[in-house]
Amino acid sequence: MASRINPRQEARLKRKRRIRKKISGNPERPRLSVFRTSRHIYAQVIDDFNGVTLAAASTLHPEIRQQEKVKGKIEDAKRVGKLVADKTKAKGIAQVVFDRNGFLYHGRVRALAEAVREAGLEF
């Protein structure tokens, strides 16, 4: 018997497909993709035209892990957003397309997006 996907995950994947039909990253304006698990959050800036990841950061990144511990995953998401924005700006990219990857724009996803905007990226 085949295993069935969790209904919440199935709904997220359905939203993800609907979103990805409409957005794509290119060299001038790459896609900022966010993925979260119960413990960590990941963000990467992707040029879909060339199939290349230009910048990435996550709560597992050494620069984030070396910082002193903070209480709450939302604070971690803000740190990841700032780090990925700094890396992207260092590559000379000022504008991105935000891809929430089917996750609701709420909580950690929203905190990451706001931190990216505060760090100077536009979307």
Secondary structure, DSSP 8 states (H G I E B T S, - for coil): ------HHHHHHHHHHHHHHTT----SSS-EEEEEE-SS-EEEEEEETTTTEEEEEEETTSHHHHHS---SSHHHHHHHHHHHHHHHHHHTT--B-EEE-TT--SSTHHHHHHHHHHHTT-B-
